[in-house]
Amino acid sequence: MALEFARGGKGGPASWENNLKRQCVAWTVACLWCWALPAMGQEWARKMFDTTSHDFGTVPRGAKAEFRFTITNLYKEDVHILSVRSSCGCTKPRIENESLKTWEKGYIVAAFDTRAFLGQRRATLTVTFDKPFFAQTQLHVTGFIRGDIVIDPGAVQFGSVDQGVPASTTVQVRYAGRPDWRIIEVRSANPHLTAEIAETSRGGGEVSYALTVHLAPDAPVGYLREQLTLVTNDRRTPEVLVDVEGRVVAELTVSPATLFLGVLQPGQTVHKKLVVQAHGPIRVTTVEADSGSFEFHLPEAAKPVQLVGVTYTAPDRPGKVSYTLRIITDLGGGSARELAAYAQVVEPSGGQADLGDE
């Protein structure tokens, strides 16, 4: 992103006049370019976020309220997140995966402090990048923290749950205020989550409920980050949100779930590793690919964790290439897992980042 200025030439008055005009034009362009740089810097960085704002809605005091802003590196150069800061102590941000290669994802996690703050709160998170260029992007969060409702513990947490196994957990909901306050129903947008609410005590302007949440055995593998909506008879703020977290673990898992092979030149060879994990000792019997560009190196001994070596040679034509890998084990008579693999093949270049649309 450097400017190149025209050099002056030799000659008489006409040549001097033309040279002066060219210098004036060059300086005008330079000034306009410098004026536009901040907007350009914001724009290439902002494009990597899937959203730049989040409303936590109405949350109880002490509840766990977090939101993950997803960042995807759309460019050929590595991206590095230098820092993130918040304009308000009500929101504590942190970075997950600060260095991103092409198509890799990172996260800015915004944690709403529902214990130390009450009422309507807003915060601006400033995310600073220092690679491939300096840039800053602002994220915005807002929410209303109710002091008359407490969730104990602060979220519905299932922890790790084996796939195919149902799970249930209970949290307490306590309210202090109106003697006639009630929870009418519990709503879930996730078909694998159901909930029951039962009043356990009432008196002296306080009421307590037991909220029991069930996770269905057919819940898909992966992280669970959902919200339940408590619908109350409070006309001013009838809905209260409760976070639900957990992880459904498959009998056989492969990491990474998607294999990025790198930004490569035609014919370049790279070596990667896949981690295959099960609850007990297994053997990886074979790995299949829909391309002859791969070689796989399989361990011989049966272990709960297996490291599979992957050797890949990029094709001759530039562009993004995608593949499907199928890992077959001796678990359960031949249990298998599929994952996507991809690479960005580029012609040799001077090394500057391509900040255009991919």
Phi and psi in degrees as a GROMACS rama.xvg file:
@    title "Ramachandran Plot"
@    xaxis  label "Phi"
@    yaxis  label "Psi"
@TYPE xy
-98.5263  149.298  ALA-2
-92.9658  142.976  LEU-3
-117.002  118.183  GLU-4
-93.2589  148.293  PHE-5
-73.7327  142.054  ALA-6
-84.9904  146.462  ARG-7
-77.7274  153.284  GLY-8
-112.941  178.913  GLY-9
-98.3239  156.874  LYS-10
155.721  -172.61  GLY-11
-83.8425  -160.583  GLY-12
-57.2089  -41.3477  PRO-13
-63.0436  -42.6146  ALA-14
-63.981  -40.6622  SER-15
-61.9945  -41.0566  TRP-16
-64.8227  -44.0012  GLU-17
-63.5201  -39.0848  ASN-18
-63.339  -41.059  ASN-19
-63.1701  -41.1161  LEU-20
-62.0621  -42.9206  LYS-21
-63.966  -38.5268  ARG-22
-65.9101  -38.1548  GLN-23
-63.7598  -44.002  CYS-24
-61.8253  -43.3288  VAL-25
-61.4979  -43.4931  ALA-26
-67.6109  -35.6522  TRP-27
-62.9245  -45.1712  THR-28
-62.4375  -41.043  VAL-29
-62.0132  -43.1892  ALA-30
-63.4404  -43.6139  CYS-31
-63.7805  -39.5705  LEU-32
-64.2309  -45.2611  TRP-33
-63.9484  -36.4152  CYS-34
-65.4788  -33.6188  TRP-35
-85.199  -15.5168  ALA-36
-57.273  -46.0745  LEU-37
-58.3859  -43.1463  PRO-38
-64.2689  -41.3585  ALA-39
-63.5243  -41.0686  MET-40
-62.1355  -42.3909  GLY-41
-63.7978  -38.0432  GLN-42
-69.9281  -46.435  GLU-43
-65.3709  -34.233  TRP-44
-74.0882  -40.7183  ALA-45
-63.1268  -33.092  ARG-46
-60.7435  -22.0735  LYS-47
-78.0626  -14.498  MET-48
-90.4445  136.675  PHE-49
-77.8807  -23.2419  ASP-50
-155.389  155.137  THR-51
-121.946  11.7741  THR-52
-149.323  152.658  SER-53
-151.304  137.957  HIS-54
-110.125  115.847  ASP-55
-71.9979  -11.6456  PHE-56
72.3316  -147.818  GLY-57
-99.7884  121.831  THR-58
-125.303  148.007  VAL-59
-73.7706  160.141  PRO-60
-66.432  135.043  ARG-61
83.3163  -3.69655  GLY-62
-74.9708  149.249  ALA-63
-81.9702  120.13  LYS-64
-132.612  106.13  ALA-65
-131.818  148.6  GLU-66
-136.4  138.176  PHE-67
-107.605  113.23  ARG-68
-81.1036  121.682  PHE-69
-88.6166  133.912  THR-70
-117.906  128.297  ILE-71
-120.053  124.532  THR-72
-73.7569  108.593  ASN-73
-90.5782  0.497699  LEU-74
-114.389  167.374  TYR-75
-77.2715  -25.6876  LYS-76
-86.5268  154.812  GLU-77
-65.9435  145.81  ASP-78
-114.807  136.569  VAL-79
-125.655  128.586  HIS-80
-91.1758  114.532  ILE-81
-77.4971  -45.6784  LEU-82
-165.091  168.118  SER-83
-145.389  137.028  VAL-84
-134.144  155.159  ARG-85
-113.228  145.221  SER-86
-81.6199  -8.24599  SER-87
-141.052  138.871  CYS-88
-67.7507  -10.4575  GLY-89
-72.1561  -12.6502  CYS-90
-131.428  123.477  THR-91
-108.773  113.246  LYS-92
-94.3598  155.03  PRO-93
-148.365  159.472  ARG-94
-103.769  134.017  ILE-95
-116.173  118.149  GLU-96
68.5837  80.2255  ASN-97
-78.6847  -22.2204  GLU-98
-110.175  122.533  SER-99
-122.804  124.424  LEU-100
-86.3679  175.071  LYS-101
-52.0854  126.538  THR-102
71.9611  0.169162  TRP-103
-75.9109  156.94  GLU-104
-114.422  145.233  LYS-105
-133.409  176.003  GLY-106
-142.029  142.127  TYR-107
-105.11  113.643  ILE-108
-96.7975  122.067  VAL-109
-103.803  115.633  ALA-110
-106.07  116.671  ALA-111
-77.0193  124.891  PHE-112
-86.1416  93.9227  ASP-113
-88.9298  -1.4746  THR-114
-92.5733  -37.4935  ARG-115
-95.6022  -12.474  ALA-116
-128.992  152.739  PHE-117
-135.757  161.902  LEU-118
81.647  -165.992  GLY-119
-73.2927  129.412  GLN-120
-134.606  145.189  ARG-121
-136.911  147.862  ARG-122
-147.312  146.136  ALA-123
-111.381  125.232  THR-124
-102.232  124.106  LEU-125
-102.965  114.855  THR-126
-99.8048  125.704  VAL-127
-110.527  128.572  THR-128
-108.109  141.586  PHE-129
-119.427  -2.26229  ASP-130
-143.693  140.339  LYS-131
-76.6352  -16.9534  PRO-132
-137.047  161.584  PHE-133
-72.2569  133.733  PHE-134
-161.222  156.989  ALA-135
-132.555  141.164  GLN-136
-131.191  140.775  THR-137
-106.222  136.292  GLN-138
-115.581  151.355  LEU-139
-128.998  132.925  HIS-140
-129.041  150.546  VAL-141
-149.199  160.76  THR-142
176.727  165.626  GLY-143
-120  121.85  PHE-144
-101.654  118.235  ILE-145
-88.9386  130.889  ARG-146
-88.52  -11.2328  GLY-147
-92.9847  -3.571  ASP-148
-124.157  133.84  ILE-149
-128.144  134.848  VAL-150
-107.425  130.538  ILE-151
-134.131  115.18  ASP-152
-67.7742  -179.845  PRO-153
-69.8233  -8.73952  GLY-154
-157.097  159.916  ALA-155
-82.0777  113.27  VAL-156
-121.712  118.537  GLN-157
-90.2996  -19.6851  PHE-158
69.3915  -146.042  GLY-159
-93.2906  129.832  SER-160
-126.378  129.335  VAL-161
-68.0428  139.276  ASP-162
-59.9534  136.831  GLN-163
89.0777  -3.55718  GLY-164
-110.494  123.517  VAL-165
-70.2698  154.642  PRO-166
-144.178  150.33  ALA-167
-141.696  149.795  SER-168
-152.149  156.62  THR-169
-128.563  138.307  THR-170
-124.659  159.314  VAL-171
-100.943  137.84  GLN-172
-117.536  120.874  VAL-173
-121.521  138.474  ARG-174
-128.713  142.399  TYR-175
-131.28  122.187  ALA-176
158.499  -117.218  GLY-177
-63.1926  135.676  ARG-178
-70.5758  -19.7652  PRO-179
-101.574  12.2812  ASP-180
-66.4829  136.372  TRP-181
-143.456  152.315  ARG-182
-95.0453  120.162  ILE-183
-85.5485  -43.8234  ILE-184
-157.669  167.894  GLU-185
-122.598  127.174  VAL-186
-110.688  142.23  ARG-187
-132.465  130.867  SER-188
-85.9719  -8.86489  ALA-189
-98.9647  121.165  ASN-190
-66.6541  -14.9445  PRO-191
-90.0948  -2.24155  HIS-192
-116.353  127.808  LEU-193
-128.184  158.984  THR-194
-145.021  151.961  ALA-195
-127.245  140.974  GLU-196
-120.782  133.029  ILE-197
-135.898  127.19  ALA-198
-73.3278  130.357  GLU-199
-109.484  -23.9087  THR-200
-161.729  155.24  SER-201
-155.686  134.818  ARG-202
157.097  148.786  GLY-203
63.3859  30.6697  GLY-204
77.9301  10.1606  GLY-205
-123.695  148.455  GLU-206
-143.573  142.989  VAL-207
-126.749  144.972  SER-208
-130.444  151.805  TYR-209
-105.98  119.308  ALA-210
-103.11  112.053  LEU-211
-106.975  126.069  THR-212
-116.979  135.799  VAL-213
-115.209  134.519  HIS-214
-106.448  123.57  LEU-215
-70.5  150.52  ALA-216
-67.078  -18.6748  PRO-217
-93.3947  15.7406  ASP-218
-62.2442  137.839  ALA-219
-69.8936  157.767  PRO-220
-67.6605  141.411  VAL-221
132.84  -176.091  GLY-222
-77.8802  142.153  TYR-223
-108.469  115.236  LEU-224
-135.579  96.4906  ARG-225
-131.865  176.896  GLU-226
-136.198  139.297  GLN-227
-100.832  146.412  LEU-228
-108.964  118.04  THR-229
-88.6139  118.026  LEU-230
-96.4717  121.728  VAL-231
-114.833  176.688  THR-232
-93.1398  14.4764  ASN-233
-83.0886  112.403  ASP-234
-69.9112  -28.5923  ARG-235
-71.0231  -49.2765  ARG-236
-134.077  83.0548  THR-237
-73.2033  -18.8378  PRO-238
-116.946  138.44  GLU-239
-128.374  133.219  VAL-240
-99.1162  138.911  LEU-241
-126.988  126.073  VAL-242
-74.4969  144.658  ASP-243
-125.409  127.649  VAL-244
-132.096  153.921  GLU-245
169.894  -177.916  GLY-246
-146.227  125.133  ARG-247
-92.6255  120.882  VAL-248
-105.875  128.765  VAL-249
-77.3161  159.793  ALA-250
-61.443  -31.8008  GLU-251
-132.478  126.396  LEU-252
-125.511  150.99  THR-253
-127.243  132.637  VAL-254
-129.909  135.642  SER-255
-71.5295  157.572  PRO-256
-67.2177  -29.1487  ALA-257
-129.956  129.93  THR-258
-98.9889  112.487  LEU-259
-91.7538  121.371  PHE-260
-88.4697  -16.3747  LEU-261
118.096  173.665  GLY-262
-93.9125  109.832  VAL-263
-123.803  154.778  LEU-264
-88.6337  155.486  GLN-265
-53.3718  131.305  PRO-266
82.1288  -3.82552  GLY-267
-73.0231  142.218  GLN-268
-111.843  136.738  THR-269
-131.055  160.096  VAL-270
-123.043  131.163  HIS-271
-130.422  169.895  LYS-272
-126.637  141.171  LYS-273
-115.561  136.952  LEU-274
-104.647  117.818  VAL-275
-108.558  124.258  VAL-276
-131.883  141.723  GLN-277
-139.354  174.906  ALA-278
-74.1109  -22.8849  HIS-279
-138.15  -178.77  GLY-280
-61.0825  136.198  PRO-281
-140.436  166.26  ILE-282
-124.836  137.402  ARG-283
-85.9625  113.753  VAL-284
-83.9925  -36.1795  THR-285
-163.219  159.696  THR-286
-129.446  127.179  VAL-287
-107.485  145.431  GLU-288
-136.779  150.904  ALA-289
-89.2121  27.9652  ASP-290
-155.839  148.621  SER-291
-84.5229  9.36251  GLY-292
-80.2596  -2.64317  SER-293
-111.463  148.713  PHE-294
-130.589  139.676  GLU-295
-120.902  142.155  PHE-296
-119.996  110.89  HIS-297
-101.46  136.533  LEU-298
-70.6606  153.779  PRO-299
-93.964  -40.7127  GLU-300
-76.7781  148.212  ALA-301
-81.1933  123.144  ALA-302
-144.001  157.127  LYS-303
-65.0028  -27.6546  PRO-304
-123.175  123.411  VAL-305
-118.875  137.711  GLN-306
-105.774  118.066  LEU-307
-104.321  121.809  VAL-308
-81.0935  137.941  GLY-309
-124.362  124.658  VAL-310
-114.802  127.337  THR-311
-130.315  137.32  TYR-312
-116.909  124.325  THR-313
-68.8139  147.662  ALA-314
-72.6169  174.49  PRO-315
-78.6013  -26.3787  ASP-316
-91.9826  132.139  ARG-317
-66.1983  156.413  PRO-318
134.955  173.654  GLY-319
-84.2127  129.779  LYS-320
-122.013  141.515  VAL-321
-128.751  147.357  SER-322
-139.938  165.672  TYR-323
-121.408  126.316  THR-324
-108.744  140.545  LEU-325
-125.7  116.703  ARG-326
-100.977  122.126  ILE-327
-112.932  132.626  ILE-328
-121.806  176.95  THR-329
-91.6019  9.49707  ASP-330
-74.2851  127.056  LEU-331
58.1771  36.7839  GLY-332
77.2879  20.788  GLY-333
119.248  38.9451  GLY-334
-62.865  140.322  SER-335
-134.785  157.317  ALA-336
-135.532  142.924  ARG-337
-110.679  147.924  GLU-338
-146.568  156.565  LEU-339
-91.5651  144.653  ALA-340
-130.122  144.01  ALA-341
-152.088  160.121  TYR-342
-146.368  158.546  ALA-343
-113.507  112.747  GLN-344
-97.7559  125.59  VAL-345
-130.472  154.341  VAL-346
-73.4156  150.355  GLU-347
-55.644  137.53  PRO-348
-139.842  -179.746  SER-349
-76.8278  -5.43433  GLY-350
98.1045  0.709316  GLY-351
-77.8041  149.702  GLN-352
-69.7824  145.058  ALA-353
-98.8762  105.23  ASP-354
-98.3778  17.9708  LEU-355
-85.9059  175.61  GLY-356
-65.9567  138.787  ASP-357
